[in-house]
């Protein structure tokens, strides 16, 4: 069994969900077998050409990197269900799915159906299979659409109430905008597989010809303008991954070793550049204003620069460390968290700066789009492989027509980033002045819990007074200075007190109450506000207009 699934960089115990394993020949005669490691089984075939395995898989995890089956729907990533032989990963195979009898016959997947067979799919090899999840059950097919004559589908379970036609019209614009960057549509059909849940956000995993989505299904949530914009950006992100990571990819990301982690230095390109492009895709589709594009880039800069991690971890280290971050996210100490950065944040900013640098160096004749197209053609279409770290930099420098040593040093070091230089290429300035925030801090991010009028600690800053006091994430603050921790009282303390003032907190953890003291301090941040400069020259105006067209 696979130890992980493509698109989600975390080791999973898929083998632990297997039970009732048996092996027979085609006549039903039992074959000897034994369990090896947690994810391997050995069968004595005795020269037989056909070996039939039967086993059950416990499918009770609704997360889209796993398998879930109930009376209403079934979803699974193939790595959680299908075993493989080491020496047969490159061979073709067929997969037949038999939905529950009370369900519609529809099985949604990115795989191509076998002509003349119902819910039977012809698969090129196991790499394609493991990158093609399945969704079935009481599903809904949204209005049909296409990109350059190739089917674009959205199939969902329990998706909530909203205008399907408007949604598909906008989704089609997003897909067309994303595909126009590369200029090729490499799939026969593409499917968004959605599972609606009573949440306020979205989550997704990219696949070869599909995307698996967990989405809010509350119409009151979906109709809010900011959330709707975030949803479309999220969909643009997952769609563009069919190019950037699935076909334009670092050499380490395929073919995979399914028994262990597959490390790469370049997730900042695969994930960060996809974040960068999601906003441009919406802009080019007419679904986002230039101001909102810049606001999103500003937020990525803030997230990176206003975290202590930018002083400790490089982009390459962050790319490799994502396995550890996702594998044991709750076991990391506040200090470990504080010394990390997100490949999404700094990677997005790197994409922006590289794009503007190329436009400047080529007098606005070329852009990052040209790099992505060159990578797609040279390494995916012609060489049928990923690129090395050096090859990626070389392709960028070929398009730019100049060395990019300074820019690429930002991926290998924690050097101070010269944002004003790169944004000035588009006639923009950025505020990098450190300012004191009006509200004090004790070093803990908290959220109000109305059910029991407590403040729940979401995260701890390192170093900080809260960290030194031993406060941990998920602690509940039930009293402050002897007063019940009401929402209004707690917030007023953070504005009425002075730096150096002390608070006494009654903290609840594991049914035990502790009394701790924390000292308030001033919090400093940079806004990184992006604004137009006065009197831009002709090249700056041209770059801005072409960039955010």
DRENGU-217455 format. One record per residue (C-alpha): residue number from 0; z, x, y. Coordinates in steps of 0.25 Angstrom, whole numbers, padded with zeros to 4 digits. Layout:
N
[pt NUM; [Z; X; Y]];
...
***
This chain:
549
[pt 0; [0000; 0000; 0000]];
[pt 1; [-0002; 0004; 0014]];
[pt 2; [0009; 0010; 0022]];
[pt 3; [0004; 0005; 0035]];
[pt 4; [-0007; -0003; 0041]];
[pt 5; [-0018; 0001; 0051]];
[pt 6; [-0015; -0003; 0065]];
[pt 7; [0000; -0002; 0064]];
[pt 8; [0006; 0012; 0063]];
[pt 9; [0018; 0009; 0055]];
[pt 10; [0022; 0012; 0040]];
[pt 11; [0024; -0001; 0033]];
[pt 12; [0030; -0005; 0019]];
[pt 13; [0018; -0013; 0014]];
[pt 14; [0021; -0008; 0000]];
[pt 15; [0035; -0014; 0001]];
[pt 16; [0030; -0028; 0002]];
[pt 17; [0022; -0027; -0012]];
[pt 18; [0028; -0033; -0024]];
[pt 19; [0024; -0038; -0038]];
[pt 20; [0014; -0027; -0040]];
[pt 21; [0006; -0028; -0053]];
[pt 22; [-0007; -0021; -0058]];
[pt 23; [-0016; -0026; -0069]];
[pt 24; [-0030; -0023; -0074]];
[pt 25; [-0041; -0034; -0072]];
[pt 26; [-0037; -0041; -0085]];
[pt 27; [-0022; -0042; -0080]];
[pt 28; [-0017; -0031; -0089]];
[pt 29; [-0005; -0024; -0081]];
[pt 30; [-0006; -0010; -0077]];
[pt 31; [0005; 0000; -0075]];
[pt 32; [0009; 0003; -0061]];
[pt 33; [0021; 0009; -0053]];
[pt 34; [0026; 0009; -0039]];
[pt 35; [0024; 0022; -0032]];
[pt 36; [0029; 0023; -0017]];
[pt 37; [0032; 0011; -0008]];
[pt 38; [0017; 0009; -0006]];
[pt 39; [0010; 0014; -0019]];
[pt 40; [0008; 0008; -0033]];
[pt 41; [0002; 0015; -0045]];
[pt 42; [-0006; 0008; -0056]];
[pt 43; [-0011; 0013; -0069]];
[pt 44; [-0025; 0008; -0070]];
[pt 45; [-0028; 0014; -0084]];
[pt 46; [-0043; 0016; -0080]];
[pt 47; [-0045; 0001; -0077]];
[pt 48; [-0055; -0001; -0066]];
[pt 49; [-0048; -0014; -0060]];
[pt 50; [-0033; -0014; -0056]];
[pt 51; [-0027; -0027; -0051]];
[pt 52; [-0015; -0026; -0042]];
[pt 53; [-0006; -0038; -0039]];
[pt 54; [0006; -0037; -0029]];
[pt 55; [0013; -0046; -0019]];
[pt 56; [0015; -0042; -0004]];
[pt 57; [0027; -0048; 0004]];
[pt 58; [0020; -0052; 0016]];
[pt 59; [0031; -0057; 0026]];
[pt 60; [0028; -0048; 0038]];
[pt 61; [0021; -0055; 0050]];
[pt 62; [0018; -0042; 0057]];
[pt 63; [0003; -0039; 0058]];
[pt 64; [0005; -0026; 0051]];
[pt 65; [0010; -0032; 0039]];
[pt 66; [0008; -0044; 0030]];
[pt 67; [0013; -0059; 0031]];
[pt 68; [0010; -0071; 0023]];
[pt 69; [0016; -0085; 0024]];
[pt 70; [0012; -0099; 0023]];
[pt 71; [0004; -0099; 0036]];
[pt 72; [-0003; -0086; 0037]];
[pt 73; [-0005; -0072; 0030]];
[pt 74; [-0008; -0059; 0037]];
[pt 75; [-0008; -0045; 0032]];
[pt 76; [-0013; -0031; 0034]];
[pt 77; [-0020; -0026; 0022]];
[pt 78; [-0011; -0014; 0021]];
[pt 79; [0001; -0023; 0018]];
[pt 80; [-0006; -0030; 0006]];
[pt 81; [-0017; -0021; 0000]];
[pt 82; [-0014; -0009; -0009]];
[pt 83; [-0024; 0003; -0010]];
[pt 84; [-0028; 0014; -0018]];
[pt 85; [-0029; 0028; -0011]];
[pt 86; [-0042; 0031; -0016]];
[pt 87; [-0049; 0018; -0014]];
[pt 88; [-0046; 0016; 0001]];
[pt 89; [-0061; 0018; 0005]];
[pt 90; [-0066; 0009; -0005]];
[pt 91; [-0071; -0006; -0002]];
[pt 92; [-0063; -0018; -0006]];
[pt 93; [-0063; -0033; -0006]];
[pt 94; [-0051; -0041; -0001]];
[pt 95; [-0049; -0056; -0005]];
[pt 96; [-0039; -0064; 0003]];
[pt 97; [-0034; -0078; -0003]];
[pt 98; [-0027; -0086; 0008]];
[pt 99; [-0016; -0096; 0004]];
[pt 100; [-0023; -0109; -0001]];
[pt 101; [-0017; -0117; 0011]];
[pt 102; [-0023; -0108; 0021]];
[pt 103; [-0037; -0108; 0027]];
[pt 104; [-0046; -0098; 0020]];
[pt 105; [-0048; -0089; 0032]];
[pt 106; [-0043; -0075; 0031]];
[pt 107; [-0044; -0067; 0044]];
[pt 108; [-0047; -0052; 0043]];
[pt 109; [-0056; -0041; 0049]];
[pt 110; [-0062; -0039; 0036]];
[pt 111; [-0076; -0043; 0032]];
[pt 112; [-0077; -0054; 0022]];
[pt 113; [-0085; -0052; 0009]];
[pt 114; [-0097; -0062; 0009]];
[pt 115; [-0096; -0074; 0000]];
[pt 116; [-0081; -0072; -0003]];
[pt 117; [-0069; -0079; 0004]];
[pt 118; [-0059; -0071; 0011]];
[pt 119; [-0064; -0058; 0003]];
[pt 120; [-0066; -0046; 0012]];
[pt 121; [-0075; -0034; 0009]];
[pt 122; [-0067; -0021; 0014]];
[pt 123; [-0074; -0008; 0017]];
[pt 124; [-0061; 0000; 0012]];
[pt 125; [-0046; -0001; 0013]];
[pt 126; [-0045; 0005; 0027]];
[pt 127; [-0053; -0007; 0032]];
[pt 128; [-0044; -0017; 0023]];
[pt 129; [-0031; -0011; 0029]];
[pt 130; [-0036; -0013; 0043]];
[pt 131; [-0040; -0028; 0041]];
[pt 132; [-0028; -0038; 0040]];
[pt 133; [-0029; -0052; 0035]];
[pt 134; [-0024; -0065; 0041]];
[pt 135; [-0025; -0079; 0034]];
[pt 136; [-0017; -0092; 0034]];
[pt 137; [-0017; -0104; 0044]];
[pt 138; [-0026; -0096; 0054]];
[pt 139; [-0034; -0100; 0066]];
[pt 140; [-0048; -0094; 0070]];
[pt 141; [-0050; -0094; 0085]];
[pt 142; [-0064; -0097; 0090]];
[pt 143; [-0074; -0087; 0085]];
[pt 144; [-0079; -0076; 0093]];
[pt 145; [-0088; -0063; 0092]];
[pt 146; [-0090; -0049; 0099]];
[pt 147; [-0104; -0045; 0098]];
[pt 148; [-0107; -0055; 0087]];
[pt 149; [-0095; -0050; 0079]];
[pt 150; [-0085; -0060; 0076]];
[pt 151; [-0071; -0060; 0083]];
[pt 152; [-0061; -0068; 0077]];
[pt 153; [-0046; -0072; 0080]];
[pt 154; [-0039; -0078; 0068]];
[pt 155; [-0024; -0082; 0070]];
[pt 156; [-0012; -0088; 0064]];
[pt 157; [-0003; -0097; 0073]];
[pt 158; [-0009; -0092; 0086]];
[pt 159; [-0003; -0102; 0096]];
[pt 160; [-0010; -0111; 0107]];
[pt 161; [-0020; -0105; 0116]];
[pt 162; [-0034; -0106; 0120]];
[pt 163; [-0042; -0100; 0108]];
[pt 164; [-0055; -0100; 0114]];
[pt 165; [-0051; -0093; 0127]];
[pt 166; [-0043; -0083; 0118]];
[pt 167; [-0056; -0080; 0110]];
[pt 168; [-0064; -0079; 0122]];
[pt 169; [-0055; -0069; 0128]];
[pt 170; [-0053; -0062; 0115]];
[pt 171; [-0069; -0061; 0114]];
[pt 172; [-0069; -0055; 0127]];
[pt 173; [-0059; -0045; 0123]];
[pt 174; [-0066; -0041; 0111]];
[pt 175; [-0079; -0040; 0118]];
[pt 176; [-0073; -0031; 0129]];
[pt 177; [-0066; -0022; 0118]];
[pt 178; [-0079; -0020; 0110]];
[pt 179; [-0087; -0017; 0122]];
[pt 180; [-0079; -0005; 0125]];
[pt 181; [-0085; 0001; 0112]];
[pt 182; [-0098; -0006; 0111]];
[pt 183; [-0097; -0009; 0097]];
[pt 184; [-0091; -0020; 0088]];
[pt 185; [-0088; -0014; 0074]];
[pt 186; [-0083; -0026; 0067]];
[pt 187; [-0090; -0037; 0060]];
[pt 188; [-0079; -0047; 0064]];
[pt 189; [-0065; -0045; 0071]];
[pt 190; [-0053; -0053; 0069]];
[pt 191; [-0040; -0055; 0077]];
[pt 192; [-0029; -0059; 0067]];
[pt 193; [-0018; -0066; 0075]];
[pt 194; [-0004; -0071; 0070]];
[pt 195; [0003; -0079; 0081]];
[pt 196; [0018; -0078; 0082]];
[pt 197; [0029; -0083; 0092]];
[pt 198; [0029; -0070; 0100]];
[pt 199; [0026; -0066; 0114]];
[pt 200; [0016; -0054; 0112]];
[pt 201; [0006; -0049; 0103]];
[pt 202; [0004; -0038; 0092]];
[pt 203; [-0008; -0033; 0085]];
[pt 204; [-0014; -0023; 0075]];
[pt 205; [-0028; -0019; 0076]];
[pt 206; [-0037; -0018; 0064]];
[pt 207; [-0051; -0014; 0060]];
[pt 208; [-0058; -0028; 0063]];
[pt 209; [-0046; -0036; 0067]];
[pt 210; [-0033; -0037; 0074]];
[pt 211; [-0020; -0042; 0069]];
[pt 212; [-0012; -0049; 0080]];
[pt 213; [0002; -0055; 0082]];
[pt 214; [0001; -0064; 0094]];
[pt 215; [0010; -0074; 0102]];
[pt 216; [0007; -0088; 0098]];
[pt 217; [0015; -0095; 0109]];
[pt 218; [0005; -0102; 0119]];
[pt 219; [0015; -0100; 0130]];
[pt 220; [0015; -0085; 0128]];
[pt 221; [0000; -0084; 0126]];
[pt 222; [-0004; -0091; 0139]];
[pt 223; [0004; -0082; 0148]];
[pt 224; [-0006; -0073; 0156]];
[pt 225; [0001; -0060; 0153]];
[pt 226; [0003; -0062; 0138]];
[pt 227; [-0012; -0067; 0137]];
[pt 228; [-0017; -0054; 0144]];
[pt 229; [-0008; -0046; 0134]];
[pt 230; [-0013; -0054; 0122]];
[pt 231; [-0028; -0051; 0126]];
[pt 232; [-0024; -0036; 0129]];
[pt 233; [-0018; -0036; 0115]];
[pt 234; [-0030; -0042; 0109]];
[pt 235; [-0039; -0032; 0116]];
[pt 236; [-0031; -0021; 0111]];
[pt 237; [-0032; -0025; 0096]];
[pt 238; [-0047; -0028; 0097]];
[pt 239; [-0050; -0014; 0104]];
[pt 240; [-0042; -0007; 0092]];
[pt 241; [-0054; -0011; 0083]];
[pt 242; [-0061; 0001; 0091]];
[pt 243; [-0049; 0010; 0095]];
[pt 244; [-0042; 0013; 0083]];
[pt 245; [-0050; 0006; 0072]];
[pt 246; [-0063; 0013; 0075]];
[pt 247; [-0060; 0023; 0087]];
[pt 248; [-0048; 0030; 0080]];
[pt 249; [-0041; 0043; 0079]];
[pt 250; [-0044; 0050; 0066]];
[pt 251; [-0030; 0047; 0060]];
[pt 252; [-0032; 0032; 0061]];
[pt 253; [-0041; 0030; 0048]];
[pt 254; [-0043; 0032; 0037]];
[pt 255; [-0028; 0029; 0035]];
[pt 256; [-0018; 0034; 0025]];
[pt 257; [-0011; 0021; 0022]];
[pt 258; [0001; 0028; 0016]];
[pt 259; [0007; 0034; 0029]];
[pt 260; [0006; 0035; 0044]];
[pt 261; [-0007; 0039; 0050]];
[pt 262; [-0004; 0047; 0063]];
[pt 263; [-0013; 0049; 0075]];
[pt 264; [-0012; 0055; 0088]];
[pt 265; [-0021; 0045; 0094]];
[pt 266; [-0015; 0031; 0094]];
[pt 267; [-0014; 0033; 0109]];
[pt 268; [-0029; 0031; 0109]];
[pt 269; [-0030; 0021; 0098]];
[pt 270; [-0019; 0012; 0104]];
[pt 271; [-0017; 0017; 0118]];
[pt 272; [-0032; 0016; 0122]];
[pt 273; [-0033; 0002; 0115]];
[pt 274; [-0022; -0002; 0125]];
[pt 275; [-0030; 0004; 0136]];
[pt 276; [-0042; -0004; 0132]];
[pt 277; [-0036; -0017; 0130]];
[pt 278; [-0034; -0019; 0145]];
[pt 279; [-0048; -0015; 0148]];
[pt 280; [-0054; -0024; 0137]];
[pt 281; [-0047; -0036; 0144]];
[pt 282; [-0052; -0031; 0157]];
[pt 283; [-0066; -0030; 0153]];
[pt 284; [-0065; -0043; 0146]];
[pt 285; [-0061; -0050; 0159]];
[pt 286; [-0047; -0053; 0154]];
[pt 287; [-0038; -0043; 0162]];
[pt 288; [-0039; -0039; 0177]];
[pt 289; [-0040; -0024; 0181]];
[pt 290; [-0026; -0026; 0187]];
[pt 291; [-0020; -0030; 0174]];
[pt 292; [-0027; -0019; 0167]];
[pt 293; [-0021; -0009; 0176]];
[pt 294; [-0007; -0016; 0175]];
[pt 295; [-0008; -0014; 0160]];
[pt 296; [-0011; 0001; 0161]];
[pt 297; [0000; 0002; 0171]];
[pt 298; [0010; -0004; 0160]];
[pt 299; [0005; 0006; 0150]];
[pt 300; [0008; 0018; 0159]];
[pt 301; [0022; 0012; 0163]];
[pt 302; [0025; 0010; 0148]];
[pt 303; [0022; 0025; 0145]];
[pt 304; [0027; 0031; 0158]];
[pt 305; [0040; 0023; 0160]];
[pt 306; [0045; 0027; 0145]];
[pt 307; [0052; 0040; 0143]];
[pt 308; [0043; 0042; 0131]];
[pt 309; [0032; 0047; 0140]];
[pt 310; [0040; 0060; 0141]];
[pt 311; [0041; 0062; 0127]];
[pt 312; [0030; 0057; 0118]];
[pt 313; [0015; 0060; 0119]];
[pt 314; [0004; 0051; 0116]];
[pt 315; [0000; 0058; 0103]];
[pt 316; [0015; 0058; 0098]];
[pt 317; [0015; 0043; 0102]];
[pt 318; [0003; 0041; 0093]];
[pt 319; [0009; 0047; 0081]];
[pt 320; [0023; 0041; 0083]];
[pt 321; [0018; 0027; 0083]];
[pt 322; [0021; 0027; 0068]];
[pt 323; [0035; 0031; 0070]];
[pt 324; [0037; 0021; 0081]];
[pt 325; [0031; 0009; 0073]];
[pt 326; [0037; 0013; 0060]];
[pt 327; [0052; 0013; 0065]];
[pt 328; [0052; 0007; 0079]];
[pt 329; [0066; 0002; 0078]];
[pt 330; [0072; 0015; 0073]];
[pt 331; [0068; 0024; 0085]];
[pt 332; [0079; 0027; 0095]];
[pt 333; [0078; 0024; 0110]];
[pt 334; [0076; 0039; 0112]];
[pt 335; [0064; 0039; 0102]];
[pt 336; [0058; 0027; 0108]];
[pt 337; [0060; 0033; 0122]];
[pt 338; [0052; 0046; 0118]];
[pt 339; [0039; 0038; 0114]];
[pt 340; [0027; 0032; 0121]];
[pt 341; [0017; 0022; 0117]];
[pt 342; [0003; 0026; 0113]];
[pt 343; [-0001; 0012; 0119]];
[pt 344; [0004; 0015; 0133]];
[pt 345; [0000; 0030; 0135]];
[pt 346; [-0012; 0028; 0127]];
[pt 347; [-0017; 0017; 0136]];
[pt 348; [-0014; 0025; 0148]];
[pt 349; [-0022; 0037; 0142]];
[pt 350; [-0034; 0027; 0139]];
[pt 351; [-0034; 0023; 0154]];
[pt 352; [-0033; 0037; 0159]];
[pt 353; [-0044; 0042; 0150]];
[pt 354; [-0053; 0031; 0154]];
[pt 355; [-0051; 0033; 0168]];
[pt 356; [-0053; 0048; 0167]];
[pt 357; [-0066; 0047; 0159]];
[pt 358; [-0071; 0037; 0170]];
[pt 359; [-0067; 0047; 0181]];
[pt 360; [-0074; 0059; 0174]];
[pt 361; [-0087; 0052; 0171]];
[pt 362; [-0088; 0045; 0185]];
[pt 363; [-0085; 0032; 0178]];
[pt 364; [-0097; 0033; 0168]];
[pt 365; [-0088; 0034; 0156]];
[pt 366; [-0075; 0028; 0151]];
[pt 367; [-0065; 0028; 0139]];
[pt 368; [-0074; 0017; 0134]];
[pt 369; [-0084; 0028; 0131]];
[pt 370; [-0074; 0037; 0124]];
[pt 371; [-0071; 0025; 0115]];
[pt 372; [-0085; 0022; 0112]];
[pt 373; [-0088; 0037; 0109]];
[pt 374; [-0076; 0037; 0099]];
[pt 375; [-0081; 0024; 0092]];
[pt 376; [-0095; 0029; 0090]];
[pt 377; [-0092; 0044; 0087]];
[pt 378; [-0080; 0042; 0078]];
[pt 379; [-0080; 0028; 0072]];
[pt 380; [-0095; 0025; 0071]];
[pt 381; [-0101; 0039; 0068]];
[pt 382; [-0089; 0047; 0062]];
[pt 383; [-0082; 0036; 0056]];
[pt 384; [-0068; 0042; 0059]];
[pt 385; [-0058; 0043; 0070]];
[pt 386; [-0057; 0054; 0080]];
[pt 387; [-0047; 0066; 0082]];
[pt 388; [-0038; 0068; 0094]];
[pt 389; [-0047; 0079; 0099]];
[pt 390; [-0060; 0071; 0097]];
[pt 391; [-0054; 0059; 0105]];
[pt 392; [-0051; 0068; 0117]];
[pt 393; [-0065; 0075; 0115]];
[pt 394; [-0072; 0061; 0116]];
[pt 395; [-0064; 0057; 0128]];
[pt 396; [-0068; 0071; 0135]];
[pt 397; [-0083; 0069; 0131]];
[pt 398; [-0083; 0055; 0138]];
[pt 399; [-0075; 0060; 0150]];
[pt 400; [-0084; 0073; 0151]];
[pt 401; [-0072; 0081; 0154]];
[pt 402; [-0059; 0086; 0148]];
[pt 403; [-0047; 0077; 0147]];
[pt 404; [-0036; 0087; 0144]];
[pt 405; [-0026; 0081; 0154]];
[pt 406; [-0028; 0067; 0149]];
[pt 407; [-0027; 0070; 0134]];
[pt 408; [-0014; 0078; 0137]];
[pt 409; [-0007; 0065; 0140]];
[pt 410; [-0008; 0062; 0125]];
[pt 411; [-0002; 0075; 0121]];
[pt 412; [0009; 0077; 0131]];
[pt 413; [0019; 0069; 0139]];
[pt 414; [0013; 0075; 0152]];
[pt 415; [0014; 0066; 0165]];
[pt 416; [0001; 0057; 0166]];
[pt 417; [-0007; 0058; 0178]];
[pt 418; [-0010; 0043; 0180]];
[pt 419; [-0014; 0044; 0195]];
[pt 420; [-0025; 0053; 0191]];
[pt 421; [-0032; 0045; 0181]];
[pt 422; [-0030; 0031; 0188]];
[pt 423; [-0035; 0037; 0200]];
[pt 424; [-0049; 0038; 0193]];
[pt 425; [-0049; 0023; 0194]];
[pt 426; [-0044; 0022; 0208]];
[pt 427; [-0030; 0019; 0204]];
[pt 428; [-0016; 0024; 0208]];
[pt 429; [-0003; 0023; 0199]];
[pt 430; [0011; 0023; 0204]];
[pt 431; [0019; 0034; 0197]];
[pt 432; [0031; 0034; 0206]];
[pt 433; [0044; 0033; 0198]];
[pt 434; [0053; 0021; 0204]];
[pt 435; [0066; 0015; 0201]];
[pt 436; [0067; 0001; 0195]];
[pt 437; [0075; -0009; 0202]];
[pt 438; [0083; -0013; 0189]];
[pt 439; [0092; -0003; 0182]];
[pt 440; [0092; 0001; 0168]];
[pt 441; [0102; 0004; 0157]];
[pt 442; [0091; 0009; 0147]];
[pt 443; [0089; -0003; 0139]];
[pt 444; [0078; -0013; 0139]];
[pt 445; [0084; -0027; 0136]];
[pt 446; [0080; -0041; 0134]];
[pt 447; [0088; -0054; 0137]];
[pt 448; [0091; -0062; 0124]];
[pt 449; [0094; -0076; 0129]];
[pt 450; [0099; -0081; 0116]];
[pt 451; [0112; -0074; 0117]];
[pt 452; [0111; -0069; 0132]];
[pt 453; [0110; -0054; 0128]];
[pt 454; [0101; -0043; 0132]];
[pt 455; [0094; -0037; 0120]];
[pt 456; [0091; -0022; 0121]];
[pt 457; [0076; -0020; 0118]];
[pt 458; [0075; -0005; 0120]];
[pt 459; [0083; 0007; 0125]];
[pt 460; [0079; 0018; 0134]];
[pt 461; [0082; 0032; 0131]];
[pt 462; [0089; 0039; 0137]];
[pt 463; [0097; 0028; 0144]];
[pt 464; [0111; 0023; 0146]];
[pt 465; [0109; 0012; 0136]];
[pt 466; [0104; 0022; 0126]];
[pt 467; [0116; 0030; 0128]];
[pt 468; [0125; 0018; 0127]];
[pt 469; [0119; 0016; 0113]];
[pt 470; [0112; 0003; 0116]];
[pt 471; [0101; 0000; 0106]];
[pt 472; [0089; -0009; 0106]];
[pt 473; [0092; -0023; 0101]];
[pt 474; [0106; -0022; 0106]];
[pt 475; [0111; -0035; 0113]];
[pt 476; [0118; -0033; 0127]];
[pt 477; [0127; -0045; 0128]];
[pt 478; [0136; -0041; 0140]];
[pt 479; [0135; -0033; 0152]];
[pt 480; [0147; -0029; 0160]];
[pt 481; [0155; -0040; 0153]];
[pt 482; [0145; -0050; 0157]];
[pt 483; [0136; -0058; 0147]];
[pt 484; [0122; -0052; 0147]];
[pt 485; [0114; -0063; 0154]];
[pt 486; [0100; -0060; 0159]];
[pt 487; [0103; -0062; 0174]];
[pt 488; [0116; -0053; 0173]];
[pt 489; [0109; -0042; 0165]];
[pt 490; [0097; -0041; 0174]];
[pt 491; [0105; -0041; 0187]];
[pt 492; [0113; -0029; 0182]];
[pt 493; [0101; -0021; 0181]];
[pt 494; [0098; -0023; 0196]];
[pt 495; [0112; -0025; 0202]];
[pt 496; [0118; -0012; 0196]];
[pt 497; [0116; 0002; 0201]];
[pt 498; [0112; 0015; 0193]];
[pt 499; [0124; 0020; 0186]];
[pt 500; [0131; 0007; 0185]];
[pt 501; [0136; 0004; 0171]];
[pt 502; [0135; -0008; 0162]];
[pt 503; [0144; -0012; 0150]];
[pt 504; [0136; -0019; 0139]];
[pt 505; [0141; -0027; 0127]];
[pt 506; [0130; -0024; 0117]];
[pt 507; [0128; -0031; 0104]];
[pt 508; [0122; -0024; 0092]];
[pt 509; [0123; -0028; 0077]];
[pt 510; [0134; -0038; 0080]];
[pt 511; [0142; -0027; 0087]];
[pt 512; [0146; -0026; 0101]];
[pt 513; [0146; -0013; 0109]];
[pt 514; [0150; -0011; 0123]];
[pt 515; [0142; 0000; 0130]];
[pt 516; [0140; 0005; 0144]];
[pt 517; [0127; 0008; 0151]];
[pt 518; [0123; 0014; 0164]];
[pt 519; [0112; 0008; 0173]];
[pt 520; [0101; 0017; 0179]];
[pt 521; [0089; 0016; 0187]];
[pt 522; [0076; 0015; 0179]];
[pt 523; [0064; 0022; 0185]];
[pt 524; [0049; 0019; 0182]];
[pt 525; [0035; 0021; 0187]];
[pt 526; [0027; 0009; 0189]];
[pt 527; [0013; 0016; 0187]];
[pt 528; [0007; 0005; 0196]];
[pt 529; [-0008; 0006; 0196]];
[pt 530; [-0015; 0003; 0209]];
[pt 531; [-0029; 0005; 0216]];
[pt 532; [-0030; 0017; 0225]];
[pt 533; [-0035; 0016; 0239]];
[pt 534; [-0049; 0020; 0242]];
[pt 535; [-0054; 0024; 0227]];
[pt 536; [-0067; 0031; 0227]];
[pt 537; [-0080; 0026; 0220]];
[pt 538; [-0077; 0032; 0207]];
[pt 539; [-0063; 0027; 0206]];
[pt 540; [-0068; 0013; 0210]];
[pt 541; [-0079; 0014; 0199]];
[pt 542; [-0070; 0018; 0188]];
[pt 543; [-0060; 0007; 0192]];
[pt 544; [-0070; -0004; 0192]];
[pt 545; [-0077; 0001; 0179]];
[pt 546; [-0064; 0003; 0172]];
[pt 547; [-0058; -0010; 0175]];
[pt 548; [-0071; -0018; 0175]];
***
